[in-house]
Amino acid sequence: MPKNIFLSAFVLLFSALSGCVSSQKYSVEASARLECQGREAVLTEELAAQRQERERLTTQLADLSRKVGTLEKTVSDQESELASKHRQLGESSEKMNTDIARLQSELGDRNTRLARMNTALQLITEAQQERNRILNQLFEDLKKRYSGKTGNDISIIVDQDHLVLTFSDKSLFGTNGTDVTAAGKENLRPLAALLTEKPELDAEVLTYTDNQLPKNKQLKDTWDWSLYRATNLVRVLISDLRVNGNQLTPAGRGEFYPVAGNNTPEGRTRNRRTEIRVFVPLPELPAFIQKP
């Protein structure tokens, strides 16, 4: 009996111990399971958050890729524009250099022409001064040759590039108004001597008339009358006073350049006059000035 009691007690103790162990193990497993479930929930949340982050980063990457593409196109366009501007700048620079070279060449040509023109102007000025000097010498020479003859009937002046000898009607022509008198021939002699001594001089013989034609003369008009007087003077200078005909040019002015009125005898007498213009040529100039 005591042995059976002991056995029963052992069984009961073992059972109680077994129950305690099983219950404890269950509690541990349950606790572990809950912990795993908690970690799973945390991991699930983290995974969801990572997926959202990945989606955000994917979207951001796509936006960045688009922006990079846009920037690359902008850079490419700007590079193309820059290359085009470089080409244009190179072309413009080349054209500008060409234009500068052309302008410099033109400026050099103009400076050369200007220098030639300045040289020509200086030479012409010197030639004009020399001619004026010669004119003044001739003027003084003629005044000496006509000493005692000048006055109301004969005058001598310098007019620009020539000398002008003015003769009254009675100092050259007779009463018929066309023929040169002996006194007229003597009045021409000093001038004829000057022209003979200086064959480089030319003279223009200009005769003027009044508006009334001489009687007993077959004259058409005052042009015809004045030219008749001029040719008579030239014939005397050539034939009687030995002047070279190449130096003389006759010209008639008729009644159309009066110095007084033709309504009085005195006025008509003043209008019947003769001018002999002696031209002094310029000294010979270099050929490049004489070219047109």
C-alpha positions as CSV (number, residue, x, y, z in Angstrom):
1,M,0.0,0.0,0.0
2,P,2.6,2.5,0.8
3,K,4.3,1.4,-2.4
4,N,1.3,2.1,-4.5
5,I,0.8,5.5,-2.8
6,F,4.3,6.4,-3.7
7,L,3.9,5.4,-7.2
8,S,0.7,7.3,-7.6
9,A,2.4,10.3,-6.1
10,F,5.2,10.1,-8.5
11,V,2.8,9.8,-11.4
12,L,0.9,12.8,-10.2
13,L,4.2,14.7,-9.7
14,F,5.4,13.7,-13.2
15,S,2.1,14.7,-14.7
16,A,2.2,18.0,-12.9
17,L,5.8,18.6,-14.0
18,S,4.9,17.6,-17.6
19,G,2.0,20.0,-17.6
20,C,4.1,22.8,-16.4
21,V,6.8,22.2,-19.0
22,S,4.3,22.1,-21.9
23,S,2.6,25.2,-20.7
24,Q,5.9,27.0,-20.4
25,K,7.0,25.9,-23.9
26,Y,3.7,27.0,-25.3
27,S,4.1,30.4,-23.8
28,V,7.6,30.7,-25.2
29,E,6.5,29.7,-28.7
30,A,3.5,32.0,-28.5
31,S,5.7,34.9,-27.5
32,A,8.1,34.0,-30.3
33,R,5.3,33.8,-32.8
34,L,4.0,37.2,-31.7
35,E,7.5,38.7,-32.0
36,C,7.8,37.2,-35.5
37,Q,4.4,38.6,-36.5
38,G,5.5,42.0,-35.1
39,R,8.7,41.9,-37.1
40,E,6.8,40.8,-40.2
41,A,4.5,43.8,-39.8
42,V,7.5,46.1,-39.4
43,L,9.2,44.5,-42.4
44,T,6.0,44.8,-44.4
45,E,5.7,48.5,-43.6
46,E,9.4,49.0,-44.4
47,L,8.9,47.2,-47.7
48,A,5.9,49.3,-48.6
49,A,7.9,52.4,-47.7
50,Q,10.8,51.3,-49.8
51,R,8.5,50.6,-52.7
52,Q,7.0,54.1,-52.4
53,E,10.6,55.5,-52.2
54,R,11.6,53.4,-55.2
55,E,8.5,54.7,-57.2
56,R,9.4,58.3,-56.1
57,L,13.0,57.8,-57.1
58,T,11.9,56.2,-60.4
59,T,9.6,59.2,-61.1
60,Q,12.4,61.6,-60.1
61,L,14.9,59.7,-62.3
62,A,12.5,59.9,-65.3
63,D,12.1,63.7,-64.7
64,L,15.8,64.1,-64.4
65,S,16.3,62.0,-67.6
66,R,13.8,64.3,-69.4
67,K,15.6,67.4,-68.1
68,V,19.0,66.0,-69.1
69,G,17.6,65.3,-72.6
70,T,16.3,68.8,-72.8
71,L,19.6,70.2,-71.5
72,E,21.5,68.1,-74.0
73,K,19.3,69.4,-76.9
74,T,19.8,73.0,-75.6
75,V,23.5,72.4,-75.4
76,S,23.6,70.9,-78.8
77,D,21.6,73.8,-80.3
78,Q,23.8,76.3,-78.5
79,E,26.9,74.5,-79.8
80,S,25.5,74.6,-83.3
81,E,24.6,78.3,-83.0
82,L,28.1,79.0,-81.6
83,A,29.7,77.1,-84.4
84,S,27.5,79.1,-86.9
85,K,28.5,82.3,-85.3
86,H,32.2,81.3,-85.4
87,R,31.8,80.6,-89.1
88,Q,30.0,83.9,-89.6
89,L,32.6,85.7,-87.5
90,G,35.3,84.1,-89.6
91,E,33.6,85.1,-92.8
92,S,32.9,88.6,-91.5
93,S,36.5,88.9,-90.4
94,E,37.8,87.7,-93.7
95,K,35.4,90.1,-95.5
96,M,36.5,92.9,-93.2
97,N,40.1,92.2,-93.8
98,T,39.4,92.2,-97.6
99,D,37.5,95.4,-97.3
100,I,40.3,97.0,-95.2
101,A,42.9,95.9,-97.8
102,R,40.8,97.3,-100.6
103,L,40.2,100.6,-98.7
104,Q,43.9,100.8,-97.9
105,S,44.7,100.3,-101.6
106,E,42.2,102.9,-102.6
107,L,43.5,105.3,-100.0
108,G,47.0,104.7,-101.3
109,D,45.9,105.5,-104.9
110,R,44.1,108.6,-103.7
111,N,47.1,109.8,-101.8
112,T,49.2,109.2,-104.9
113,R,46.7,111.1,-107.0
114,L,46.5,113.8,-104.4
115,A,50.2,114.2,-104.3
116,R,50.3,114.4,-108.1
117,M,47.5,117.0,-108.0
118,N,49.3,119.0,-105.3
119,T,52.5,118.8,-107.5
120,A,50.5,119.9,-110.5
121,L,48.8,122.7,-108.6
122,Q,52.2,124.0,-107.4
123,L,53.6,123.8,-110.9
124,I,50.6,125.5,-112.4
125,T,50.7,128.2,-109.7
126,E,54.4,128.7,-110.5
127,A,53.6,128.8,-114.2
128,Q,50.9,131.4,-113.7
129,Q,53.2,133.5,-111.5
130,E,55.8,133.3,-114.3
131,R,53.2,134.3,-116.9
132,N,52.2,137.2,-114.7
133,R,55.8,138.2,-114.4
134,I,56.2,138.0,-118.2
135,L,52.9,140.0,-118.7
136,N,54.2,142.8,-116.5
137,Q,57.4,142.8,-118.3
138,L,55.6,143.1,-121.7
139,F,53.3,145.7,-120.3
140,E,56.3,147.9,-119.2
141,D,58.0,147.1,-122.6
142,L,55.0,148.2,-124.6
143,K,54.5,151.3,-122.5
144,K,58.1,152.3,-123.4
145,R,57.5,151.5,-127.1
146,Y,54.4,153.6,-127.1
147,S,55.9,156.4,-125.0
148,G,54.4,159.6,-126.2
149,K,51.6,157.8,-128.2
150,T,49.3,156.7,-125.4
151,G,46.5,158.8,-124.2
152,N,42.9,159.2,-125.4
153,D,43.7,157.4,-128.7
154,I,45.9,154.5,-127.5
155,S,45.7,152.7,-124.1
156,I,47.4,149.6,-122.8
157,I,46.2,147.5,-119.8
158,V,46.8,144.0,-118.3
159,D,43.6,142.0,-118.3
160,Q,44.0,138.6,-116.6
161,D,46.2,136.5,-118.9
162,H,46.7,139.0,-121.8
163,L,47.5,142.6,-122.7
164,V,44.9,144.8,-124.3
165,L,45.8,147.6,-126.6
166,T,42.8,149.8,-127.5
167,F,43.0,152.1,-130.5
168,S,40.5,154.8,-131.3
169,D,39.0,154.9,-134.8
170,K,41.0,157.9,-136.0
171,S,44.3,156.4,-134.7
172,L,44.1,153.6,-137.3
173,F,41.4,154.2,-140.0
174,G,40.7,156.9,-142.5
175,T,37.5,158.8,-143.0
176,N,36.1,156.0,-145.1
177,G,36.1,153.7,-142.0
178,T,37.8,150.7,-143.6
179,D,41.3,151.5,-144.8
180,V,44.3,151.8,-142.5
181,T,46.1,155.2,-142.8
182,A,49.9,155.8,-142.8
183,A,49.6,157.2,-139.3
184,G,47.7,154.0,-138.3
185,K,50.5,151.9,-139.7
186,E,53.0,153.8,-137.6
187,N,50.8,153.3,-134.5
188,L,50.9,149.5,-135.2
189,R,54.6,149.4,-135.6
190,P,55.7,149.1,-132.0
191,L,53.3,146.2,-131.4
192,A,54.4,144.6,-134.7
193,A,58.0,144.8,-133.5
194,L,57.2,143.1,-130.2
195,L,55.3,140.3,-132.0
196,T,58.2,139.8,-134.4
197,E,60.7,139.6,-131.6
198,K,58.5,137.2,-129.6
199,P,57.0,134.6,-131.9
200,E,55.5,132.7,-129.0
201,L,53.0,135.4,-128.5
202,D,49.5,135.3,-130.2
203,A,47.3,138.3,-130.8
204,E,43.6,138.6,-131.5
205,V,42.5,141.7,-133.5
206,L,39.0,142.7,-132.5
207,T,37.2,145.6,-134.3
208,Y,34.0,147.3,-133.2
209,T,31.7,149.6,-135.1
210,D,28.8,151.9,-134.6
211,N,25.3,151.3,-136.1
212,Q,25.7,153.4,-139.3
213,L,27.5,151.8,-142.3
214,P,30.0,153.9,-144.3
215,K,28.7,155.3,-147.6
216,N,29.9,154.1,-151.0
217,K,30.9,150.7,-149.5
218,Q,29.4,147.4,-150.5
219,L,28.8,146.1,-146.9
220,K,26.0,143.8,-145.8
221,D,25.9,144.8,-142.2
222,T,28.0,146.0,-139.3
223,W,29.4,142.4,-138.9
224,D,30.7,142.6,-142.4
225,W,32.1,146.1,-141.7
226,S,33.9,145.2,-138.5
227,L,35.4,142.0,-140.0
228,Y,36.5,144.0,-143.1
229,R,38.3,146.4,-140.8
230,A,39.9,143.5,-138.8
231,T,41.2,141.8,-141.9
232,N,42.7,145.0,-143.2
233,L,44.6,145.5,-140.0
234,V,45.9,141.9,-140.1
235,R,47.0,142.4,-143.7
236,V,49.0,145.5,-142.8
237,L,50.6,143.7,-139.8
238,I,51.6,140.8,-142.0
239,S,52.5,142.5,-145.3
240,D,53.9,145.8,-144.3
241,L,55.1,145.1,-140.7
242,R,56.4,141.5,-141.2
243,V,54.4,139.9,-138.4
244,N,53.9,136.1,-138.7
245,G,50.4,135.4,-139.8
246,N,50.2,132.4,-137.5
247,Q,50.3,134.8,-134.5
248,L,47.2,136.8,-135.7
249,T,43.4,136.1,-135.6
250,P,41.0,138.8,-136.9
251,A,37.5,139.0,-135.5
252,G,34.6,141.4,-136.0
253,R,32.3,142.4,-133.2
254,G,30.0,144.8,-135.2
255,E,27.8,147.3,-133.4
256,F,26.8,144.9,-130.6
257,Y,29.4,145.8,-127.9
258,P,29.0,149.6,-127.6
259,V,30.7,151.6,-124.9
260,A,28.6,154.7,-125.6
261,G,25.2,155.5,-127.2
262,N,24.9,155.5,-131.1
263,N,22.5,158.5,-131.1
264,T,25.3,161.1,-131.2
265,P,28.4,161.5,-133.3
266,E,30.6,161.5,-130.3
267,G,29.1,158.2,-129.1
268,R,29.4,156.6,-132.5
269,T,33.1,157.7,-132.6
270,R,33.8,156.0,-129.3
271,N,32.1,152.8,-130.4
272,R,34.3,152.6,-133.5
273,R,37.4,151.2,-131.8
274,T,39.9,148.4,-132.1
275,E,41.3,146.0,-129.4
276,I,44.4,144.0,-130.0
277,R,44.7,141.3,-127.3
278,V,48.2,139.9,-126.8
279,F,48.1,136.5,-125.1
280,V,51.0,135.1,-123.1
281,P,51.0,131.3,-122.9
282,L,51.8,129.4,-119.8
283,P,55.3,128.0,-119.5
284,E,55.5,124.4,-120.6
285,L,54.1,122.0,-118.0
286,P,55.0,118.3,-117.4
287,A,53.1,115.8,-119.6
288,F,51.1,114.3,-116.7
289,I,49.5,117.8,-116.1
290,Q,48.7,118.3,-119.8
291,K,46.8,115.0,-120.0
292,P,43.0,115.3,-119.6
